[in-house]
């Protein structure tokens, strides 16, 4: 545990009264704040286990995954149980009304499978989807209500992963979530604080959300036992009938009604949009870093490619000789991040609609060329997208992604593993609630503006398209092909920085997973250098400004859930900035 973290440690309950929900005037980026606000620091201890491990964003969810593993279930079984509970107890971040990216490692065959359960735009969608009365909506106008909702992919993806890699019966995985929904769960300080500080207009305007989250007109209090019979009923149906109970019949009709009859921004979804949804198995993207092979999710994830680019650029520098909280470390990682984000803004999108030059972006010669733009003494403020092999002329994307989302990491008794990042996009998604779960607002992950300087933007809205995502579930392997690390985080587009920094910490600085999660955070998205307030990094501000950086300080709301192989044990860490828990045996 770092010194700054000990000094800042708060208990769950003192956090309720002492932590401000909203950014102050020192907001990290002018005009922007992360809607899933920071809710304090909660001290965590590293957990070690020999047989299996699960780390997720909520103790209820971690316990559900633990019970599946204890029964002999696979890592995928545990991940499914965790997700179903997260949708109940952490509804602001993820759920069955959203989508996910899953990395599933099969240790016996030494094969990595990656599953794209990202949402899709309806057939009626066009590049001018967010143009109203001839004027482009801005993001705060666009994210609320039906127009921003994509067809949810979570249940279909979980079902397909279970068909391939599940060991326990499908219905067994639903039992913890159903029991909690029927009997009730205690509202956490984090959920209460996010409700109390929320400025989401849909939560109080849409009747389903208002009645569930604000009984008697007040946000759910800490410790309140919240039951969700509608969610329990739907999960019972899905457990018995499979994903058809979600994508067809009464639930599909309920989604359609909520989206198309929303009192804010009604959509144009059809039953065919819902019933026709299919997840996609994709080839993983992998690249070397030091003596390791690091793997992640292919597009439409921009997150894993950007993380791999950052690491590939930093391969040209020996970070092991640099202290983790030094000017040199912040500078090198920030410059690599700027370069990766510049490429991300231009090239990352759904590959079914716009070719993404993945091989070119990760080519060693290209990354050396990008690294050569780094001046060791000065911030390069003129960084733009490069021209990797396979690139085509495109405009720059202008899509906001905020700090909502959830990540879970699991390894089972057989050494199989899951790294899964899951989201409904903004905190509380679109604000629309159906059968006890919230619908996503993932279509605002598209660039609202379809053209830039006369060129098409790769990540523009199109019918049936998956929006670009920064989610970056990662796995790390040694030279013998053995799994060594599992990593991922929520945080909107800052996910890329959080995950890259955690991998550098565990590889270059030989940190354990809890120490890597605790580490003071900084991010650079080719805009401004954001530094976590209340940490030693704040003392570097003057030196960094002298190097040319525009520096902002504020809360950085990562949610890293990390697992690392050390000898014969698995070690795990949960980010102190959220309410996650690691548990193993």
Secondary structure, DSSP 8 states (H G I E B T S, - for coil): --HHHHHH-B-HHHHHHH--SS--TT-SBTTB--SS-----B----EEESS-EEEESSHHHHHHHHHHHHTT--HHHHHHHHHHHHHHHSTTT--TTSEEEEEEEETTTTEEEEEEE--B--TT--TTTTEETTEE--HHHHSSSGGG--B--HHHHHHHHHHHH--S-GGGGGHHHHHHHHH-EE--HHHHHHHHH---HHHHHSHHHHHHH-GGGS---TT-EE--HHHHHHHHHHHHH-THHHHSHHHHHHHHHHHHT-SSS-----HHHHHT---EEE--EEEEETTEEEEE--TTB-HHHHHHHHHHHHTTS-GGGS-TTSHHHHHHHHHHHHHHHHHHHHH-S-TTTS---HHHHH-HHHHHHHHTT-BTTB--TT------TT----B-------S--EEEEEE-TTS-EEEEEEE-SSTTTTS-EETTEE---GGGGSBSS-EETTEEBTTB--TT----B----EEEE-TTS-EEEEE---SGGGHHHHHHHHHHHHHTS---HHHHHHS--EEESSS-EEEETTSGGGGGHHHHHHTT--EEEE------EEEEEETTEEEEEE-TTS--EEEE-
